[in-house]
Amino acid sequence: MNTTNTIAPPRPGTLGTDASRPDGVAKVQGGFAFSSDMWAENMLWGATLRSPHPYARIVSIDTTAAWKIAGVEAIITADDVPGLATYGLIMQDQPVFARVGDTVRYTGEPVAAVAADHPETCKRALAAIRVEYEVLPPVLDPETCIDGTAPVIHPDGNVLRHQRIVSGDPTVTGDVVVEGLYEVGMQDQAFLGLEAALALPDPGGTGVELYIATQWLHEDRKQIAACLGLPEDKVRLVLGGVGGAFGAREDISLQVHTCLLALRTSRPVRIAYGREESFYGHVHRHPAKIWMRHHADRSGRLVKVESRMVFDGGAYCSTSPAVLINAITHTQGPYKCDNAVVEGWALRTNNPPCGAMRGFGVVQACFAHESQMDKLAAACGVDPVRIRLLNAMQTGDRLITGQIVDSVAPVAECIRETAAIPLPPDMEADPNVLDLPGGSGRTADRHHIKRGVGWGVSIKNLMYSEGFDDYSTARCRIDDGVVTLKFATAEVGQGFVMLAQQIARTVLGVDEVLLDTIDTQVGSAGSSSASRQTWMSGGAVDAACRAARDELFKMVAADNGLDPSRLAIDGTDIVEVGGSFRRPVVQAARGKRVDETREYHHQPTEDLDENGQGNCHVAFAFVAHRAVVDVDIELGLVKVVQVATAQDVGRVLNPKSCVGQVEGGIAQGLGLAVMEEIVVQDGRVRNPSFTDYLLPTFLDAPQVDVVFVEEFEPKSPLGAKGVGEPPCISVTPAIANAIRQATGRDLPRVPVRPSDICL
């Protein structure tokens, strides 16, 4: 008699299945309430007056004429800030408002704010405020901040951070040496949902409640409360609907202004940016210049890497020091290399402030090291795939910081799986115009088109680094069989609200899981950034659900004279198990109430020393990309035909969600490769609109072929790694390398412009 052992498939909606988003239907049907949809009875509108100069001293501010406009209820300046005059994520260096006698340090810096009965009244009031400026020569070149020729533009100096990494033998040289100077332009996060907030003052001005689209509720509250001069428990934040973030909502923007106006007027106040103001109101990806030199033996095996990185942080600190550390500690990429000399600077200028964006410093480093790997392959006479496999990092290898990579590191498998994905068919002799570079506009000629194939491979750190006390909090309540989760994890579109329900269904065996309001009435969940929420908040939800389940088992066991260790969940029932014995404990959960809160912490990290040595990161993820592009070498137009990728994810928790994250990240990396750039001239943004700041559209989207490399990550509470950031990192150099192969041009800068190709 033959018997077959089968494993039952996981229940729908649990971990490993395609669960549905609880906010999905409302978003598709247009009923989801984004922060820009918020409204309150008796509400006023707020607006911000911004500097037209990148660097100037404020001589005077005259609000007399603005006060005469009917409907104006409040005008506030730096003199009206009751608490700390400055805020910031790492350094509290950015003023709420620029002050008379002090300087504005970038075009768009807030000078005043108004509250009025209508948005048009706000515009008239802002136009009526008279500000006298003494215009000063701006500092625009970060190199002048290194050599000391630039004037000091901030009391804390122009250097935000300078860090060296020296590893192994710095004097060693290789038989083959290649070098290059690379540049990455300033990219915008380009979220669709603009900044908006609604502040509701408590009676008597004793506190305030703020509905806000953000990435980190508790950090916002800390900074807001300090500026308002209020205890943190008097400032309550509720997450408004977030229409994308990608790092731009880590820093506060309109939060303090909205709360100040609400407290001043004792009425609800709403501020909402338009697209142009959004470009001035949030940070962007750091533009960077990176020099690299790679040494290898004759076979192509890496011997040493050298680099000099200069990151333009703009006027204020934001997360620039952390972005720099991510960049320089990823100089070697996902490759073995024993020796290194790296030096990096993050600097203040009078350009727009820069901070977090998806990939967080690693994007810039990866463009340089993957450009170098293609140069090294050519110099050694080997294939671009071969050079990467030869040097591929493995679990247990050492980084140039001295840290051992104890994460699962399937770099070679990612490369091989990507290489195994079939290439797209050759272009037809008479293709559809939409398949040509330029599409139906400046259509390319078929005989001018050349096809190129390029590679990019990357390593990305997960979670926060350098000793940051990183943790997340979650609460699970079971009341008469109904499960409710509460956490402060900012849902920014990544789908954590879906994942949290999957975790609860898996641990507790229920189908319906309710989600409480996401606000500051529970402990911090940290920021929705750094590929950390699946690991950190997922770990907290998992721990809270398990604690609630175990407490419920104790209650049921006590009521029924049972051993709690013999209880289990079977669907919606609690059952007693033992060997083949399985007996339902009838209505065991009825009338029971448990409420458990848990924090999840990761292993501690440490700061780098003066030579850049130290265990500064928690864990790592890896990905490989292969891009196929068609290039019209006469017009300089590019069509990305296919992106093939194999990504290290640990464990797939929701297949559809993972694919969506990969596709979205690839679109952002494609944008940086060939079109997206904030053009800054003389300290002024010249293209603050989606008319002039070009974004990939559906017609620019390539065929995306995805393979997930699943190897359970033992350091992760769910065995999974963050998926959202790695896709946007190495796809940019993969596309650039493909364009290089097609054109034979060096192309040391992204985005690649048509003029770079057809010079």
FIMI-317693 format. One record per residue (C-alpha): x, y, z. Coordinates in steps of 0.25 Angstrom, whole numbers, padded with zeros to 4 digits. Example, Ala and Ser with C-alpha at 12.3 -4.5 7.8 and 13.67 -1.06 7.14 Angstrom:
BEGIN
X	Y	Z
0049	-0018	0031
0055	-0004	0029
This chain:
BEGIN
X	Y	Z
0000	0000	0000
0006	0013	-0004
0004	0025	0005
0007	0040	0001
0010	0050	0012
0004	0063	0009
0006	0077	0015
-0007	0085	0016
-0005	0098	0009
-0005	0111	0018
-0019	0117	0021
-0023	0129	0012
-0018	0142	0018
-0007	0136	0026
0008	0138	0025
0013	0133	0011
0000	0135	0004
-0006	0147	-0005
-0014	0154	0006
-0022	0166	0002
-0019	0180	0007
-0030	0185	0017
-0028	0199	0010
-0028	0194	-0004
-0042	0195	-0008
-0044	0209	-0003
-0032	0213	-0010
-0036	0207	-0023
-0050	0213	-0022
-0045	0227	-0018
-0051	0226	-0004
-0039	0225	0004
-0036	0238	0013
-0022	0243	0010
-0017	0255	0018
-0021	0265	0007
-0035	0261	0009
-0036	0265	0024
-0046	0275	0029
-0052	0280	0042
-0063	0289	0046
-0059	0304	0048
-0046	0301	0041
-0036	0311	0036
-0026	0310	0025
-0011	0312	0027
0000	0316	0018
0015	0318	0018
0024	0330	0013
0037	0325	0008
0050	0332	0004
0053	0335	-0011
0068	0335	-0008
0078	0323	-0005
0086	0332	0005
0082	0345	0010
0081	0353	0024
0067	0357	0028
0067	0372	0031
0053	0373	0034
0039	0367	0033
0027	0376	0032
0013	0369	0034
0005	0382	0035
-0002	0381	0021
-0005	0366	0023
-0012	0369	0036
-0022	0379	0029
-0027	0368	0019
-0041	0363	0024
-0041	0348	0028
-0027	0348	0033
-0027	0342	0047
-0012	0340	0050
0002	0343	0045
0014	0337	0052
0029	0338	0051
0041	0333	0058
0037	0342	0070
0024	0334	0072
0031	0321	0074
0030	0318	0089
0039	0306	0090
0052	0302	0083
0054	0311	0071
0060	0299	0063
0057	0285	0060
0064	0273	0053
0065	0258	0052
0080	0257	0056
0084	0271	0059
0074	0282	0063
0079	0292	0053
0068	0296	0045
0059	0308	0049
0044	0307	0050
0045	0321	0043
0057	0329	0039
0059	0341	0049
0061	0356	0047
0076	0358	0048
0079	0344	0044
0080	0337	0030
0072	0329	0021
0080	0318	0016
0073	0312	0004
0062	0316	-0006
0049	0313	0000
0053	0314	0015
0040	0318	0023
0040	0332	0028
0026	0334	0033
0012	0327	0033
-0002	0332	0033
-0016	0326	0036
-0028	0331	0029
-0043	0328	0025
-0039	0323	0011
-0027	0319	0003
-0028	0331	-0006
-0028	0340	0006
-0015	0333	0011
-0009	0336	-0003
-0012	0350	-0002
-0007	0351	0012
0006	0345	0008
0008	0354	-0003
0005	0366	0006
0016	0363	0016
0029	0371	0013
0042	0365	0016
0055	0373	0014
0067	0364	0010
0082	0367	0009
0086	0357	-0001
0099	0349	0001
0107	0341	-0008
0103	0326	-0007
0111	0314	-0004
0108	0305	-0016
0120	0296	-0018
0122	0286	-0006
0137	0285	-0010
0139	0299	-0005
0134	0294	0009
0145	0284	0009
0157	0293	0005
0152	0304	0014
0150	0314	0003
0135	0315	0006
0129	0325	0017
0123	0318	0029
0108	0318	0026
0103	0311	0039
0108	0313	0054
0111	0298	0054
0120	0299	0042
0120	0294	0028
0124	0280	0030
0113	0271	0035
0122	0259	0035
0136	0254	0031
0139	0239	0032
0150	0230	0027
0151	0215	0026
0164	0209	0026
0164	0194	0025
0175	0183	0023
0188	0188	0016
0186	0202	0010
0199	0201	0002
0196	0188	-0006
0193	0190	-0021
0188	0181	-0032
0193	0176	-0045
0180	0183	-0052
0176	0196	-0047
0163	0204	-0052
0158	0217	-0047
0147	0227	-0050
0140	0239	-0045
0124	0238	-0044
0113	0247	-0041
0099	0245	-0037
0088	0256	-0039
0078	0261	-0028
0066	0252	-0029
0052	0255	-0023
0044	0245	-0016
0032	0249	-0024
0021	0243	-0016
0007	0246	-0021
0000	0250	-0008
0005	0264	-0004
0009	0269	0010
-0004	0273	0018
-0007	0274	0032
-0019	0277	0041
-0017	0282	0055
-0028	0282	0066
-0025	0291	0078
-0029	0287	0092
-0038	0297	0100
-0029	0307	0106
-0017	0304	0097
-0012	0293	0107
-0009	0283	0096
-0012	0280	0081
-0016	0268	0073
-0009	0267	0059
-0014	0258	0048
-0002	0257	0039
0004	0248	0027
0018	0244	0033
0028	0233	0034
0030	0234	0049
0019	0238	0058
0027	0238	0071
0040	0246	0065
0030	0256	0060
0024	0258	0073
0037	0260	0080
0041	0271	0071
0028	0277	0070
0026	0277	0086
0040	0283	0088
0037	0295	0078
0023	0297	0084
0029	0297	0098
0019	0286	0102
0020	0273	0109
0020	0262	0099
0007	0256	0105
0000	0269	0102
0004	0267	0087
-0004	0255	0081
-0002	0251	0066
-0011	0242	0058
-0006	0237	0044
-0013	0243	0033
-0015	0235	0020
-0001	0235	0013
0001	0236	-0002
0015	0231	-0002
0027	0235	0005
0041	0228	0001
0048	0236	0011
0043	0250	0009
0034	0249	0021
0044	0246	0031
0047	0260	0034
0036	0270	0038
0031	0281	0029
0018	0287	0032
0016	0281	0045
0020	0292	0055
0014	0303	0046
0001	0296	0046
0001	0294	0061
0006	0308	0064
-0006	0314	0056
-0016	0305	0063
-0011	0309	0077
-0011	0323	0073
-0025	0324	0067
-0031	0313	0076
-0037	0308	0064
-0034	0296	0055
-0024	0299	0044
-0021	0292	0032
-0008	0294	0023
-0007	0287	0010
0005	0288	0000
0003	0289	-0015
0013	0282	-0024
0023	0293	-0025
0023	0296	-0010
0025	0281	-0008
0038	0282	-0015
0043	0293	-0006
0037	0287	0007
0044	0273	0007
0057	0268	0006
0063	0261	-0006
0073	0250	-0010
0087	0255	-0008
0095	0259	-0021
0108	0253	-0020
0122	0252	-0026
0130	0239	-0024
0144	0236	-0029
0147	0221	-0028
0159	0213	-0032
0159	0197	-0032
0171	0188	-0031
0171	0174	-0036
0180	0162	-0039
0181	0158	-0054
0169	0148	-0052
0160	0160	-0047
0160	0157	-0033
0159	0169	-0024
0171	0173	-0016
0168	0187	-0012
0157	0198	-0013
0159	0213	-0012
0149	0224	-0012
0146	0238	-0009
0131	0242	-0007
0126	0256	-0006
0111	0258	-0002
0104	0271	-0003
0095	0272	0009
0089	0285	0005
0086	0296	0016
0082	0287	0028
0087	0273	0034
0074	0264	0033
0080	0250	0032
0093	0254	0024
0103	0248	0034
0095	0235	0033
0094	0235	0018
0109	0237	0017
0112	0225	0026
0103	0216	0018
0110	0221	0005
0124	0219	0010
0122	0206	0017
0116	0200	0004
0128	0204	-0004
0132	0190	-0007
0118	0186	-0011
0114	0171	-0010
0129	0167	-0013
0140	0161	-0004
0151	0171	-0002
0162	0171	0009
0168	0185	0007
0162	0199	0005
0164	0213	0007
0151	0222	0007
0149	0236	0011
0135	0243	0011
0129	0256	0014
0115	0261	0016
0115	0276	0015
0106	0288	0016
0103	0297	0005
0092	0307	0001
0086	0297	-0008
0072	0290	-0004
0073	0281	0008
0075	0267	0005
0072	0255	0014
0066	0241	0013
0062	0234	0000
0059	0220	-0003
0073	0213	-0003
0079	0224	0006
0093	0226	0001
0095	0212	-0004
0089	0217	-0018
0101	0227	-0020
0111	0217	-0016
0106	0206	-0024
0105	0214	-0037
0120	0216	-0035
0125	0202	-0031
0116	0195	-0042
0122	0205	-0053
0135	0201	-0048
0132	0186	-0048
0129	0187	-0063
0142	0195	-0065
0150	0184	-0057
0143	0173	-0066
0148	0180	-0079
0162	0182	-0073
0163	0167	-0069
0157	0162	-0082
0146	0155	-0075
0131	0155	-0076
0123	0165	-0066
0116	0153	-0060
0129	0146	-0058
0135	0157	-0051
0124	0158	-0041
0123	0143	-0038
0138	0143	-0036
0137	0153	-0025
0123	0150	-0020
0122	0152	-0005
0117	0140	0004
0112	0138	0018
0124	0140	0028
0132	0149	0019
0137	0162	0025
0133	0176	0021
0144	0187	0020
0138	0192	0033
0143	0179	0040
0129	0174	0042
0126	0160	0039
0114	0158	0029
0106	0148	0038
0093	0150	0029
0090	0140	0019
0097	0145	0007
0093	0138	-0006
0100	0147	-0015
0105	0137	-0026
0091	0131	-0026
0085	0144	-0029
0094	0146	-0040
0092	0132	-0046
0077	0133	-0045
0077	0146	-0052
0086	0141	-0063
0076	0129	-0065
0064	0138	-0068
0062	0138	-0083
0066	0151	-0090
0055	0158	-0098
0053	0155	-0113
0061	0164	-0123
0053	0176	-0128
0044	0173	-0140
0048	0179	-0153
0035	0188	-0153
0033	0190	-0138
0021	0197	-0132
0025	0212	-0130
0022	0211	-0115
0033	0200	-0114
0043	0210	-0119
0052	0220	-0111
0044	0233	-0111
0030	0226	-0113
0020	0233	-0122
0027	0246	-0120
0041	0248	-0126
0040	0234	-0131
0054	0227	-0134
0058	0221	-0147
0060	0206	-0146
0073	0206	-0152
0079	0216	-0142
0075	0207	-0130
0086	0198	-0123
0083	0189	-0112
0091	0188	-0099
0091	0178	-0087
0096	0183	-0074
0098	0177	-0060
0097	0183	-0046
0098	0176	-0033
0097	0182	-0019
0097	0180	-0004
0088	0188	0005
0088	0189	0020
0075	0187	0028
0070	0195	0040
0077	0207	0046
0092	0207	0049
0103	0212	0058
0098	0209	0072
0083	0214	0069
0074	0209	0080
0064	0203	0070
0051	0196	0075
0037	0195	0071
0024	0193	0080
0011	0186	0077
-0001	0182	0085
-0011	0171	0083
-0024	0170	0090
-0033	0158	0090
-0047	0162	0095
-0058	0151	0094
-0051	0145	0082
-0049	0158	0075
-0034	0161	0071
-0030	0176	0071
-0016	0181	0068
-0010	0194	0071
0003	0200	0067
0009	0213	0063
0015	0208	0050
0013	0218	0039
0006	0211	0027
0012	0219	0015
0008	0209	0004
0017	0198	0007
0006	0189	0013
0009	0187	0027
-0006	0188	0031
-0007	0176	0022
0005	0168	0028
0001	0171	0043
-0013	0164	0040
-0005	0152	0033
0003	0151	0046
-0009	0151	0055
-0016	0141	0046
-0004	0132	0046
-0001	0132	0061
-0016	0133	0066
-0023	0125	0056
-0034	0135	0054
-0039	0141	0040
-0043	0155	0044
-0033	0164	0050
-0037	0178	0054
-0027	0190	0053
-0027	0201	0064
-0024	0215	0060
-0009	0218	0057
-0005	0229	0066
0004	0232	0078
-0005	0226	0088
0004	0213	0088
0019	0212	0089
0028	0216	0077
0029	0207	0065
0041	0215	0059
0041	0220	0045
0035	0214	0033
0049	0214	0026
0062	0207	0026
0055	0194	0021
0052	0192	0036
0037	0190	0038
0035	0176	0034
0046	0172	0043
0044	0181	0055
0029	0184	0055
0026	0170	0049
0034	0165	0061
0027	0173	0071
0013	0169	0066
0017	0154	0065
0022	0155	0080
0010	0162	0085
0001	0152	0078
0008	0141	0084
0008	0147	0098
-0007	0149	0096
-0009	0135	0092
-0001	0129	0103
-0009	0137	0113
-0022	0133	0107
-0017	0118	0108
-0014	0120	0123
-0028	0125	0125
-0034	0114	0118
-0026	0104	0125
-0029	0109	0138
-0044	0109	0135
-0044	0095	0130
-0033	0088	0138
-0024	0086	0127
-0009	0088	0124
-0007	0101	0116
0005	0095	0109
-0005	0085	0102
-0014	0095	0097
-0013	0100	0082
-0021	0108	0072
-0029	0101	0061
-0036	0111	0053
-0045	0118	0062
-0045	0108	0073
-0035	0105	0084
-0032	0090	0085
-0025	0081	0095
-0015	0073	0087
-0005	0061	0091
0000	0051	0081
-0012	0047	0072
-0022	0053	0082
-0029	0065	0079
-0041	0071	0087
-0048	0084	0085
-0049	0092	0097
-0063	0097	0095
-0065	0113	0095
-0052	0114	0102
-0050	0128	0098
-0064	0134	0101
-0064	0144	0111
-0049	0145	0112
-0041	0157	0110
-0026	0158	0109
-0017	0171	0105
-0002	0169	0103
0008	0180	0098
0022	0176	0094
0034	0183	0089
0044	0176	0079
0059	0180	0079
0069	0176	0070
0084	0173	0073
0092	0185	0077
0101	0192	0067
0113	0201	0070
0119	0214	0064
0130	0214	0055
0144	0218	0060
0153	0228	0054
0158	0218	0044
0144	0214	0040
0144	0200	0048
0133	0195	0055
0120	0186	0055
0111	0198	0051
0100	0190	0043
0090	0180	0047
0088	0171	0035
0088	0172	0020
0080	0168	0007
0085	0166	-0007
0080	0167	-0021
0085	0166	-0036
0079	0173	-0048
0081	0171	-0062
0076	0182	-0071
0073	0181	-0086
0072	0195	-0093
0070	0200	-0107
0077	0213	-0110
0075	0222	-0122
0090	0227	-0123
0086	0239	-0133
0075	0245	-0123
0080	0240	-0110
0067	0233	-0106
0066	0221	-0098
0056	0210	-0096
0058	0200	-0085
0052	0187	-0091
0054	0178	-0079
0059	0177	-0065
0062	0163	-0060
0065	0162	-0045
0067	0152	-0034
0066	0157	-0020
0070	0151	-0006
0057	0153	0002
0059	0143	0013
0045	0138	0013
0033	0143	0004
0022	0147	0014
0012	0152	0003
0016	0149	-0012
0008	0159	-0019
0013	0170	-0009
0027	0166	-0011
0026	0167	-0026
0019	0181	-0025
0031	0186	-0016
0041	0181	-0027
0033	0187	-0038
0032	0200	-0031
0047	0201	-0027
0051	0198	-0041
0043	0209	-0046
0050	0219	-0037
0063	0213	-0041
0060	0215	-0056
0056	0229	-0053
0069	0232	-0047
0076	0225	-0058
0070	0233	-0070
0061	0244	-0066
0059	0249	-0052
0067	0261	-0047
0064	0273	-0039
0071	0284	-0047
0077	0294	-0037
0084	0306	-0043
0090	0317	-0034
0083	0311	-0022
0069	0311	-0028
0061	0299	-0033
0057	0301	-0047
0048	0290	-0050
0038	0289	-0037
0027	0282	-0045
0023	0269	-0051
0023	0276	-0064
0038	0279	-0064
0043	0268	-0054
0041	0256	-0062
0036	0243	-0056
0035	0229	-0063
0021	0227	-0068
0014	0214	-0071
0019	0215	-0085
0034	0215	-0079
0032	0203	-0071
0040	0191	-0075
0036	0176	-0075
0040	0172	-0061
0044	0158	-0058
0046	0154	-0043
0052	0142	-0036
0052	0142	-0021
0063	0135	-0014
0057	0130	-0002
0067	0125	0009
0061	0127	0023
0068	0138	0031
0071	0133	0045
0073	0147	0051
0060	0152	0046
0047	0149	0055
0039	0145	0043
0051	0140	0035
0049	0151	0025
0057	0163	0020
0052	0176	0015
0048	0176	0000
0046	0191	-0003
0059	0197	-0004
0069	0188	-0011
0061	0188	-0025
0064	0203	-0027
0079	0202	-0024
0086	0193	-0034
0076	0195	-0045
0081	0209	-0048
0096	0205	-0051
0090	0193	-0059
0083	0202	-0068
0095	0211	-0069
0104	0199	-0072
0094	0195	-0083
0094	0209	-0089
0110	0208	-0089
0110	0195	-0096
0101	0200	-0107
0108	0213	-0109
0122	0211	-0105
0122	0224	-0097
0127	0226	-0083
0115	0232	-0077
0120	0235	-0063
0107	0242	-0058
0093	0239	-0056
0083	0242	-0060
0088	0240	-0074
0084	0251	-0083
0081	0250	-0098
0093	0260	-0100
0102	0250	-0093
0099	0239	-0103
0099	0247	-0116
0110	0257	-0114
